[in-house]
Amino acid sequence: MPSLSELVRSHTDLTGDDVAWLQLLMADWQIIADLSFADLVLWLPDADGQGFWAAGQMRPTTAPTAYVDDVVGTFVPRGRRPLLDAAWLQGRLVREGDPEWRDDVPVRVETIPVRHEGRVIAVVARSTNLLGVRTPSRLELSYLQSAADLTQMIATGHFPSTGQRSDHADTPRVGDGFVRVDADGRVVYASPNAQSVFTRLGLSGDLAGSRLVDVTRDLVPSRRRPDEETFSAVLGGRVHRDMEFATEGVAIIARSIPLRPTGERIGALVLVRDVTDLRRRDRELITKDATIREIHHRVKNNLQTVAALLRLQARRIDNDEAKLALEEAVRRVGSIAIVHETLSQAVEEDVEFDEIADRLCVMVTEVSAAAGRVRVQRRGTFARLPSETATALAMVITEVLQNAVEHGYPEPGPGTEGHITLDVEPGEGRLRVTVTDDGRGLPEGFDLDGSTNLGLSIVRTLVESELSGTLSLGPRPEGREAGTRVVVDLPLD
């Protein structure tokens, strides 16, 4: 399904400002669809004047849809939909005509010109499934009147608003709580859901007839609401924005949409939503995240303590083989500690692995016998990896680099310096990590399957069992006698 930007670029001559205006409209048109009990389709004029392209579609949550299929991307030539032509050419709302029949469903269609900076730049078709129409209740009449005011504002260029947009991902919807206030901020109508929201705040009477800002001010302590100017402007319906306020036990988001169908403000819609449960879950998640980070921090500290104890034990042992084994254990524990240290500082359970890889490169070369003679260079980026993948991959990289340093450059030579490259190649759903050195290379007759090297056994187990990847090891591909290349290929979810 093509996007709005793609259709504009391919088929219209609309400007960037026009597109931005249409995007603002589409950001809020779920409200209009719900208030209208109707589907909305945005039609863009073809650059050649031959017809219209459907660039957006919104179905109502308050009524049955008039469209079984999606229509975005379809083209309607001039003359086929007279209501579209009339709204575009005459710049007015068009409601004439008999109902259309779609799949044995009668549909009433109205067209609304979208005006921006004095020009009609698009047309919105509003289609109502008449099978769902019945004698309207007071709530439905209030919805329809508000929808009529908003569509008139679209036609005159007063909607959408270019002011401050919502900062809340959980901004109120029409069904959460609908309040209509007049120009003085008095409640003309409040839906049952809106009445329930204010009852939870502590209101004992009816909202109708009261000034919404005064009622709310009496219920909500000043320390639990925004500044007085914002508080009064939103609940009085003077600005297009939202805000959050709360009592000790209830949290509410209120959103105001001023109504100016003829230019002068006649009142506003104030949508309200009880977000108490959402805020409680947010607090629980914040506490959980803090606990997880604290656990990672303590695990890192414990691992560093274990590494320090192993290091002390290695210094007290005279046997070179045992000392080497303990030093290798220190490096393995240290590589895991680095991952947990990074996780203890992260908000999410994904980590930026580049920093971890760079620290591992430094750790391996600094504590080896080849310190100062071998340089490791990373090329490419890992980006973010899940913590489970990061821990296992850190161990793999540590072991591979350690093998390259110890076995590729076992003895210092006069004026020699080793080079190891860590190449990272992220792909579509996969990650390829290649470690290449210019050391002395693999021993003659080396076979990975028959190797008894503990480090390689650890690497193979982690790559194949923990990471579900593949491991290959062979000579450097440049054709020289010396040098080794290790390739780790991993799937990424």
C-alpha positions, 0 to 999 in steps of 0.5 A: 500500500503506497504512503501519502508521501509516495503518492504525492511525489508520484502523482501530484504537484502539492508542495511540502507545506501542503503535505505537512498540512495533510499529515496534521489532518490525518493525525487527528481524523480518527476523531472525526471518523468516530464523531461522524460514525463514518469512513473517511477517505482522503483524495488527492488531485492528479497533477494532470487534472485527470482525477483523484488518488486515494491517499488515506483511509480511516474507519470509525470505531463507533459504527460499521464501516462502509468499505470492505476493502482498502482503497488507498492507491486507487485512482478515480477519473474525473466525472466518475464521482461527481461529488468529488469533482464538485467539492474540488471545483466549488470549494464547498461541502457537498451533500447532494445525491442519493445513497450509493450501494456498495455490496448491497449496503446503502452508503451516504457520501459527503465530500469536504474540501481541504483548504490550506492557505486559501487553496483547496489542496485535497478532498475528504469523502465521508461515507456513512453505512446507512444500515447502522443508522437509527433514531439518534440519541443525545450522545449521537446528536452531540457527536454529529454536531461536533463532526459537522463543526470540524468538517466545516473547519476543514473546509474553511482552513481552520482545522487541523491546528498547527499549535502544540501537538499531543505529547501523549501516546495514550491521548484520549479517544472519543469513546473514552470520554466526550465533553462539549463546552460552550464559548464560556467553558460551560459543559453543554453535554458530557457523555456517560464515560466522561461523567464516570471519569469525573465521578472517579475524581470525586465529583458527586453531581452532574457535569452539565451546566457547570464550568469544567475548569472550576469543577476540576480545580475543586477536585484536583490539588494544585500540586497535581495539575499543570500551571494555571494558564495551561489548566484553564486554557485546556479545560476552557477549550481555548487551545488545541493541546492536551495535559495530564492531571491527577488526584492521589488515586486517579490520573486523567488526560484531557485534550481540548479541540476548539471549535471555530466553524466560521472563524469565531470560537463557539466552544470546544470538544474536551476529550478525557481519559482515565489513565490510572491503570496505565500510570500504575503499570508505567511505575511498575515497569520503571521499578522493574527496569531499575531492579534489573539494572541493579541486578546487572550492576551487582552481577558485574561487581560479583564477577569482578570480585571472582576475577580478582580472586582468580587473579590473586590465586594465579599469582600464588601458583608456581606451575605455569600451566595452572597460572595460564589456565587461571589467567584465561578464566579471569579473561572469560569472567571479565568479558561477561562482567563487561556486558553486565556493566553495560546492561546496568547502565542501559534503559533497555535490555538491548545494548550497543555492542560496539563499545563492548567489542572495543573494550574486549579488544583492549582487554585481550591485548593488554593482559597477554604476553604480546602486549604492545606488539599486537594491535586490534582494529574493528571495522564495521558496527554491531549496533544494538544486540539483545542482552542474551546474544551480547553475553554469548558473543562477548565470550566468543570474541574474547576466546577468538581474539585470545587464540589469535594473540597467543597462538599467532604471535607466541614469541616476540621478534625484533621490530615486529608488530601484529595486526588483527582485524575484527570485521563486522558485517550486519545483513538482513536478519544475520550478523557476520563477524570475521577475525583475521590475523597476520600471525604464524597461522594454523598448524599443519593438519589442523582440524576444527572437529578434532581440536582439543583446545578449550578456547575453541571448544567454548567458542564452538559450543556458544556459536552453535548451541547458544547463538544458533550460528556457524563457525569456520576457521581457516588460513587467511584468504590473501594467499599468504602462508601466514595468518588465520581467519575465523568467521562467525555467522549468526541469525538475528531475530 
